[in-house]
Amino acid sequence: MGQPTPALNDDWWRSAVIYQVYVRSFADGDGDGTGDLAGVRARLPYLAELGVDALWFNPWYLSPMKDGGYDVADYRTIDPAFGTLAEAEKLIAEARELDIRTIVDIVPNHVSDQHPWFRAALAGGPERELFHFRPGRGEHGELPPNDWRSEFGGPAWTRLPDGDWYLHLFAPEQPDLNWAHPAVRQEHEDVLRFWFERGVAGVRIDSAALLVKDPRLPDFVEDRDPHPYVDRDELHDVYRGWRAVADEYGGVFVGEVWLPDTERFARYLRPDELHTAFNFSFMTCPWDAARLRTSIEDTLAEHAPIGAPATWVLCNHDVTRTVTRYGRADTGFDFATKAFGTPTDLTLGTRRARAAALLSLALPGAVYVYQGEELGLPEADIPLDRIEDPMHARSGGTDPGRDGCRVPLPWTADAPHAGFGGEPWLPQPAGWASYAADRQARDPGSMLALYREAIRLRPVLGDGPLTWLPAADGVLAFTRADGGTLCVVNLADTPATLPAHTAPLLASGPLDPEGRLPKDTAVWLRA
Ligand code: NOJ
């Protein structure tokens, strides 16, 4: 354990490209079919070549994996399926040698039911105070204490043999912590220190707007303000405490804050709270020029007064992969409308995803790339008997769940399991090898080549604010900084005439013979 490496550039997070590593599915170093830290360490050269500034690791802690590691049994131990703490320390240091920073994922809303606190609570200890235990309603306490629903479906309460109920906003194996208890706050500040001391540069905060509950635990009433558990004012005090810890180490936060109200969202980004938060309005936005422009404008407008940088996200481990989403009739994302068997045109979706990559990488702020996005992986159909995501079972089998975007990566076209390692924990669909990184690395027209080139060229766009340029309906055109470089994206049905320019710097697809930008194509130009 060493002192954190002093930051070379304290502001790196304002414009970084951050690559999300879902460890379980990234690369399998020991051949057991589960991705691990050895696999990540072996692939660091790939990540350096891609040009990313930081890696965000989904939870890598000891976990029974009832929700892909978001059920943490010990925040200070690496799950043995992934490796050891010593290996994590090596990985952090080796990445840093390559100028790549590490972001860990902290899950403060809940723990695993195997966490020592919850086990002690079940045994009747004072640890019950650290959770939300209540007697039930009804004559014999047979009804849950209130009507809250789990985010994964079903009631948010589970009854214990002793008659009491406990609250879980997610799966029953993820009991919610009681953030009104000082020990819960203290423990999380200690956990932050633990990881900052190991050299991590940042922390992603899971379910960041859900921690604090109305102590009365009232029934849910549509549109009641404040909400009994979403975005409560008391949360901001929690994050001010966290910020003070992060500032000691120069660490940064990115919050998972899903809030439709932009003013409420921006409160989390005040100068003494979180540095950044994921941009879910952009991530869920349909492939439509006017909608995208509004999303971009609203994002920039809500961030400007507080001086926080925007983030740009096209997908992550919870949502439908981009090339699939953009190839469907409904190109937006909504958990509520996920269904089996949605017709998809992957050629169309891939063309749009390529254009979206150039769009998001040209916008001012930080960009997140989810593993496999750079390979253009589609959402996979997982055989029903292999789906592990609790969202599927708890929906009664109607929701396909999130495993379709979590399939182990294809690295080598000609190797067994496409070079992932051992027999993958989730099956790779037929044809997966055609997306292999080694094959794409040799193909200048591949998605991987586009991402590498865009990330390499990105600094030439400048770091100035965005200025929209006049453009036809359905076309997005803007410049950054000195106006020397332009980004044009055509979402209209007809080819777009480009503004005066020298040779294109990079395009997501060929221009037409007249030098116009075809539908669903983006280009970076020198004016
Ligand atoms: C958000 C995470 O991204 C998701 O994967 C997880 O299931 C929930 N939070 C609960 O931790």
Residues whose N, C-alpha, C, O or C-beta is under 5 A from the ligand:
A	BS01	NOJ	D67 Y70 F170 D206 S207 D318
